[in-house]
Amino acid sequence: MEDPTLEDPTLGEEAPAGIAEAASSLAPGGGVHMGDVTSPSDAGRTAVAAGRVYVGADAFRQIEEETLEKGDVLTVAQIAGITGAKLTSRLIPLCHSVQINGIDLELSLAEDGDPAVEVRAYVKSTGPTGVEMEAMTAVSVAALTVYDMCKSITKDLEITDVRLLAKTGGSSGDYRREE
């Protein structure tokens, strides 16, 4: 039978098999673990994510005119999305905590005629793992905030198209979504 441990010089003691391997969340023999990301060098990493919230004509008009009873929807959602990105590792069990060097979160009214709010997040880090989850969490939390602030006006709200648009850095290379 093979020895189930590996010598890990960063810990100074025996580490479970798989810890020094690639950052997979699947543990050898079943179960899960939070993968080791100490191997990759700290390189620049970015991620861009987007989403959309259909709010209906009445809510759209109130957002546009800044007359919504709960306040400035786009600004509150922007703050919520940034906060969400910073809390990603606390929300998603096997997601690493990363130092975020910058977050830009843009919310705007759709210009295609649909009564919708467009959300786009740009996240940057120089850490050992990517920031795709932080970008998608920023979009998701911002979209949920728009939903929450508009739900008293209409129940016909819909969050759609939350997706990764692009990422740079990391061992898996760069990615750009083809639309």
Steps between C-alpha positions, in 0.01 A plus 500: 500500500626848412584749774199738512710806592746728325779704655395865474791737574266798539331334797809337648302181562318225317212628286211286374540357151356736245576821687812566296318412177303732275222699665226243454215496751457123470696313764671171417263220596191723496380802690618854452780728614603855428783464248852628567576816303850570636673356192404760238701820505320817599418636158250754373151359468182663380142394446199663338145380564158629401133451566161658446193569713164546328307746718189587300393837360390665827814415695718586199341847483544555875864393487557731203328794673659414838158500667503150647389508863797294623753738344764496227482141377811508284726645769373272777537195272851611404606515865331164571676336204841624610431371851389166355825462307698562817299233686508232230714251693257521793202423275643223281640216715807395298587840356833644615528838663689727263637848532302713259704787358208668328130468422302706253129428493287669237121506509304665224155504351476278193518692174342229284142592588458234768400620849816359656808589700835385361769402752869458418786429742873536444721343768880510523744315726865402517431192712568131446150420370252656261220743578226361277282409799543846649388662174197272469410549867520878455256479208268261685483706819449823307220335300337367818515850647324646194240225539452576870465873446245456218287216636247736660421642155464174307533127551598451133872529566754268345875463542658353187822444312744505793818382331876534477597711199878486529792413726875539482783325681535164665605156387182449296589804289291788376134469409263718302135400458384487141167677467 
